[in-house]
């Protein structure tokens, strides 16, 4: 299935949280790359061009919001969907999706309802990656950042 080739850049500075997330993602068959701060996240995103970035908002060196903005500005990474993975309440979701996030997942779901939370997270990742792939099929991708951003705007409004 499509899941096998999916590479996720997991940006998380909390070691325990990182291990938990990694286990869930590996179990679902994803390839996982790890970044422990915002700067490392940007470097890895540019080097590897992952299918999706799972981004914690509260990070050392460069916050989640700054990371997202930097990814959006840079043509090679502008098309990569960013899934906000945060302990902040859902109230932030609207603001973040307007700023270019493809989705929002609350960390507490994995603690309160681990089984359901895992399913929700995987489904969300699948949906976001599928949409992104449909938008960025070979032939539709252009090297102009404006076009890539345009494609992402549609993803956001749904």
Residue pairs with C-beta under 8 A, 6 or more apart in sequence:
2 126
2 129
2 130
2 133
3 28
3 29
3 30
3 126
4 29
5 51
6 29
6 30
6 31
6 51
6 52
6 125
6 129
7 30
7 31
7 32
7 33
7 48
7 50
7 51
8 25
8 30
8 31
8 32
8 33
8 50
8 51
8 52
8 53
8 54
8 125
9 33
9 34
9 35
9 41
9 44
9 45
9 48
9 50
9 52
9 53
9 54
10 18
10 21
10 22
10 25
10 32
10 33
10 34
10 35
10 54
11 35
11 36
11 37
11 38
11 40
11 41
11 53
11 54
11 55
11 56
11 59
11 64
11 67
12 18
12 21
12 34
12 35
12 36
12 54
12 56
12 85
13 36
13 37
13 56
13 58
13 59
13 60
14 56
17 56
17 107
18 34
18 36
20 110
21 54
21 85
21 110
22 32
22 34
24 110
24 118
24 121
24 122
25 32
25 125
26 32
28 118
28 122
28 125
30 125
33 44
33 48
33 50
35 41
35 43
35 44
36 60
37 59
37 60
37 61
37 62
38 59
38 60
38 61
38 62
38 63
38 64
38 66
38 67
39 61
39 62
41 53
41 55
41 59
41 62
41 67
42 62
42 67
42 70
42 71
42 77
44 50
45 53
45 71
45 77
45 80
46 74
46 76
46 77
49 76
49 77
49 80
50 80
51 80
51 81
51 129
51 132
51 133
52 80
52 81
52 82
52 83
52 102
52 125
52 128
52 129
52 132
53 67
53 71
53 80
53 81
53 82
53 83
54 83
54 85
54 125
55 64
55 67
55 68
55 82
55 83
55 84
55 85
55 101
56 64
56 85
56 86
57 63
57 64
57 65
57 84
57 86
57 88
57 92
58 64
58 86
58 87
58 88
59 67
62 70
64 84
64 86
65 96
65 99
68 82
68 84
68 96
68 99
68 100
68 101
69 99
69 100
71 77
71 78
71 80
71 82
72 78
72 100
72 149
72 152
73 145
74 145
75 143
75 144
75 145
75 148
78 145
78 148
78 149
78 152
79 132
79 135
79 136
79 141
79 148
79 151
79 152
80 132
81 102
81 103
81 128
81 129
81 131
81 132
81 152
81 155
82 100
82 101
82 102
83 101
83 102
83 103
83 104
83 105
83 124
83 125
83 128
84 92
84 93
84 96
84 101
84 103
84 104
84 105
85 105
85 107
86 92
86 104
86 105
86 106
86 107
87 106
87 107
87 108
88 106
89 106
90 104
90 106
92 104
93 101
93 104
96 104
97 103
97 104
97 156
98 156
100 149
100 152
100 156
101 156
102 128
102 131
102 132
102 152
102 155
102 156
103 124
103 127
103 128
105 120
105 121
105 124
109 116
109 117
109 120
109 121
110 117
110 118
110 121
111 117
128 155
131 155
132 155
135 151
135 152
135 154
135 155
136 148
136 151
140 151
141 147
141 148
142 148
